[in-house]
Amino acid sequence: MKISYRQAASDDVVRQFRYYLVTLNLPEVAVRFRAAIRPTVQSLRQHPFLGTLYPLRNPQLRNPRFLPVAGFDAIGLYYLVDNDTIRVIRILHGKRDVRRILEQEGLEGR
């Protein structure tokens, strides 16, 4: 399966990396977080429906799924499965208002 990342998802990774690196001064955690994205996505490539359905009212995001980032259970990868493509929509920490953020997402994103 092909993997595509929305810009917002890429921005989320950078934001979380900087949080660990700068705010918490935990460079090893920052590097481990960034590295954990790849095996999480590889799991999805092999098993696209592995993640749990995350129902939303947003008509532009039909049937998104949620999968925790490997080794970072509080951070979720939110994605859509479309034919032969997995589209990573956002990668968000559970302490954020995830539902509100996803309800406001457009199909093209930011």
Secondary structure, 3 states (H helix, E strand, C coil): CEEEECHHHHHHHHHHHHHHHHHCCCHHHHHHHHHHHHHHHHHHHHCCCCCEECCCCCCCCCCCEEEEECCEEEEEEEEEEECCEEEEEEEEECCCCHHHHHHCCCCCCC
